[in-house]
Amino acid sequence: MKSLFNSGILLIASILLITACGGPGQPPMPPTAAVYMDTAEVKDAVYYESYPGNVIAVNQVQLNSEVSGFITGIFFQEGQQVRKGQKLYEIEQAKFSAAYASAEAALRIAKSNQSKASKDDERYKQLGQKGMTTQQRLEYSEVDLENANSQVASAQANLLRAATDLKHATIYAPFDGTIGISQVKLGAFVSAGQTRLNTVSSNDPMAVDFVVSEKEIGRFLELEKRKLTKYDSLFTIVLPDRTNYPYPGKISFLDRAVDPQTGTLKIRLSFPNPERALRDGMSSTIRVQNKHANKVVVIPNKAVTEQMGEFFVYVIEKDTAHQHKVQLGPVIGKNIVVLDGLKEGEVYAFDGLQKLRDNVPVLDASKMPPPDAAKDAHKK
């Protein structure tokens, strides 16, 4: 009798076990997972896209010597602000002033000879009309006048050359800006067209160049048309020390053509630079504000899982997790935009995803008692 009773208990236990496992030949039911859930909501998605950029001076000129000679004067401090027309260098002023004076005197002599030849030619023509001179003498007077005219033209050209050399012997600042380190010292000899003296670059505003894909050209054409105020933060930059530059910029122009090798287009922005924090050649990061025309679903980054390069979100329906493939947009801090695959109002799991699989039953972890409370309840 006792053996029969024990057999019955084993039979009942076996039936309960089979029932719990889904019946004979059925896979076992997956364990219930406790996850934290939230409801998908649509929001205004404002974020920034980043591009590497280079700071460029809007105006920059290399100062070169146009005449040969010794540097006799330097009239600036390296790195200082210079004004347009300010004297910077002098090259042997005495030599070029003397050459100019000599050319000027030669022109006066040539003009005097021209005047004499003109009067002689006129006189011989009058004598020829009266038959008082030979034809040969008339021809000689005409040739003398032509030579005198040529000598005047040559002297005028020499004077112009001497004046140009004298002008080039003094180098002036071409515009307001900053002058760099001098490449020559006082007394150094410089050669015409070969010796670089210095570089002057403008300070305010400064340009920042970056490139975008040809697929983005339409968007930046629209941004170029927007009228911005000085307070708009559509274009901002991050400096090499990772600080944000305090002044926003605007589009100066889009380059004329796409680079066929890279499929990119260069864009130039303009930024005010009153404190001279931006320097020519500096690297920076361009931040372009982007805002969706329509509200989009934004969820925490940790709610997204990746498998083989594809992204998924677990949507909760009838206490069961279902894996939905999603198309992601930009990252906004600790959140991310979902462009497709998750709709407003759908409940999704955002924490406790380690044990989740498709079609796994779930419990709302936020509604479960803490471990200590569960122990206390069991003791009671």
ChimeraX attribute file (.defattr): number of C-alpha atoms within 10 A of each C-alpha:
attribute: neighborCount
match mode: 1-to-1
recipient: residues
	/A:1	6
	/A:2	7
	/A:3	7
	/A:4	8
	/A:5	10
	/A:6	10
	/A:7	12
	/A:8	12
	/A:9	10
	/A:10	11
	/A:11	12
	/A:12	11
	/A:13	12
	/A:14	12
	/A:15	13
	/A:16	12
	/A:17	12
	/A:18	15
	/A:19	13
	/A:20	11
	/A:21	15
	/A:22	12
	/A:23	13
	/A:24	10
	/A:25	8
	/A:26	10
	/A:27	9
	/A:28	13
	/A:29	11
	/A:30	12
	/A:31	11
	/A:32	14
	/A:33	20
	/A:34	20
	/A:35	20
	/A:36	18
	/A:37	21
	/A:38	17
	/A:39	15
	/A:40	19
	/A:41	16
	/A:42	16
	/A:43	15
	/A:44	13
	/A:45	20
	/A:46	12
	/A:47	17
	/A:48	17
	/A:49	13
	/A:50	14
	/A:51	15
	/A:52	16
	/A:53	23
	/A:54	17
	/A:55	22
	/A:56	24
	/A:57	21
	/A:58	16
	/A:59	17
	/A:60	18
	/A:61	15
	/A:62	13
	/A:63	21
	/A:64	18
	/A:65	23
	/A:66	21
	/A:67	22
	/A:68	18
	/A:69	20
	/A:70	18
	/A:71	21
	/A:72	18
	/A:73	17
	/A:74	18
	/A:75	11
	/A:76	15
	/A:77	13
	/A:78	13
	/A:79	13
	/A:80	12
	/A:81	16
	/A:82	23
	/A:83	15
	/A:84	11
	/A:85	12
	/A:86	15
	/A:87	17
	/A:88	19
	/A:89	22
	/A:90	21
	/A:91	28
	/A:92	19
	/A:93	20
	/A:94	12
	/A:95	13
	/A:96	21
	/A:97	17
	/A:98	13
	/A:99	19
	/A:100	21
	/A:101	14
	/A:102	15
	/A:103	21
	/A:104	19
	/A:105	14
	/A:106	19
	/A:107	21
	/A:108	15
	/A:109	15
	/A:110	22
	/A:111	19
	/A:112	14
	/A:113	19
	/A:114	21
	/A:115	15
	/A:116	15
	/A:117	21
	/A:118	18
	/A:119	14
	/A:120	17
	/A:121	21
	/A:122	16
	/A:123	13
	/A:124	21
	/A:125	20
	/A:126	14
	/A:127	14
	/A:128	15
	/A:129	9
	/A:130	9
	/A:131	10
	/A:132	11
	/A:133	14
	/A:134	11
	/A:135	12
	/A:136	8
	/A:137	14
	/A:138	20
	/A:139	13
	/A:140	13
	/A:141	20
	/A:142	18
	/A:143	14
	/A:144	19
	/A:145	21
	/A:146	15
	/A:147	16
	/A:148	21
	/A:149	19
	/A:150	14
	/A:151	19
	/A:152	21
	/A:153	15
	/A:154	15
	/A:155	21
	/A:156	19
	/A:157	14
	/A:158	19
	/A:159	21
	/A:160	15
	/A:161	15
	/A:162	21
	/A:163	19
	/A:164	15
	/A:165	21
	/A:166	22
	/A:167	17
	/A:168	21
	/A:169	26
	/A:170	21
	/A:171	20
	/A:172	19
	/A:173	21
	/A:174	18
	/A:175	17
	/A:176	18
	/A:177	22
	/A:178	19
	/A:179	25
	/A:180	17
	/A:181	13
	/A:182	16
	/A:183	12
	/A:184	15
	/A:185	13
	/A:186	13
	/A:187	14
	/A:188	12
	/A:189	15
	/A:190	20
	/A:191	14
	/A:192	13
	/A:193	11
	/A:194	12
	/A:195	17
	/A:196	17
	/A:197	19
	/A:198	19
	/A:199	18
	/A:200	23
	/A:201	25
	/A:202	21
	/A:203	25
	/A:204	19
	/A:205	18
	/A:206	25
	/A:207	27
	/A:208	29
	/A:209	21
	/A:210	18
	/A:211	19
	/A:212	16
	/A:213	13
	/A:214	16
	/A:215	10
	/A:216	11
	/A:217	17
	/A:218	10
	/A:219	9
	/A:220	16
	/A:221	13
	/A:222	9
	/A:223	15
	/A:224	15
	/A:225	9
	/A:226	12
	/A:227	8
	/A:228	15
	/A:229	11
	/A:230	10
	/A:231	9
	/A:232	14
	/A:233	17
	/A:234	19
	/A:235	21
	/A:236	23
	/A:237	25
	/A:238	18
	/A:239	16
	/A:240	11
	/A:241	7
	/A:242	10
	/A:243	9
	/A:244	15
	/A:245	16
	/A:246	12
	/A:247	16
	/A:248	21
	/A:249	26
	/A:250	24
	/A:251	22
	/A:252	15
	/A:253	14
	/A:254	18
	/A:255	12
	/A:256	9
	/A:257	11
	/A:258	17
	/A:259	14
	/A:260	9
	/A:261	6
	/A:262	10
	/A:263	13
	/A:264	18
	/A:265	20
	/A:266	18
	/A:267	20
	/A:268	21
	/A:269	23
	/A:270	22
	/A:271	22
	/A:272	19
	/A:273	17
	/A:274	12
	/A:275	8
	/A:276	12
	/A:277	12
	/A:278	24
	/A:279	17
	/A:280	17
	/A:281	12
	/A:282	14
	/A:283	18
	/A:284	23
	/A:285	21
	/A:286	23
	/A:287	21
	/A:288	17
	/A:289	15
	/A:290	14
	/A:291	13
	/A:292	11
	/A:293	8
	/A:294	9
	/A:295	13
	/A:296	21
	/A:297	22
	/A:298	24
	/A:299	25
	/A:300	15
	/A:301	15
	/A:302	15
	/A:303	20
	/A:304	21
	/A:305	18
	/A:306	10
	/A:307	8
	/A:308	5
	/A:309	6
	/A:310	11
	/A:311	16
	/A:312	19
	/A:313	24
	/A:314	25
	/A:315	25
	/A:316	22
	/A:317	14
	/A:318	8
	/A:319	14
	/A:320	19
	/A:321	24
	/A:322	21
	/A:323	19
	/A:324	16
	/A:325	18
	/A:326	17
	/A:327	14
	/A:328	18
	/A:329	15
	/A:330	17
	/A:331	18
	/A:332	16
	/A:333	9
	/A:334	9
	/A:335	14
	/A:336	20
	/A:337	21
	/A:338	22
	/A:339	15
	/A:340	14
	/A:341	15
	/A:342	24
	/A:343	16
	/A:344	13
	/A:345	12
	/A:346	13
	/A:347	18
	/A:348	25
	/A:349	24
	/A:350	21
	/A:351	16
	/A:352	15
	/A:353	18
	/A:354	9
	/A:355	11
	/A:356	22
	/A:357	15
	/A:358	12
	/A:359	16
	/A:360	18
	/A:361	20
	/A:362	21
	/A:363	17
	/A:364	14
	/A:365	15
	/A:366	11
	/A:367	9
	/A:368	11
	/A:369	11
	/A:370	10
	/A:371	8
	/A:372	9
	/A:373	11
	/A:374	11
	/A:375	11
	/A:376	9
	/A:377	9
	/A:378	8
	/A:379	7
	/A:380	5
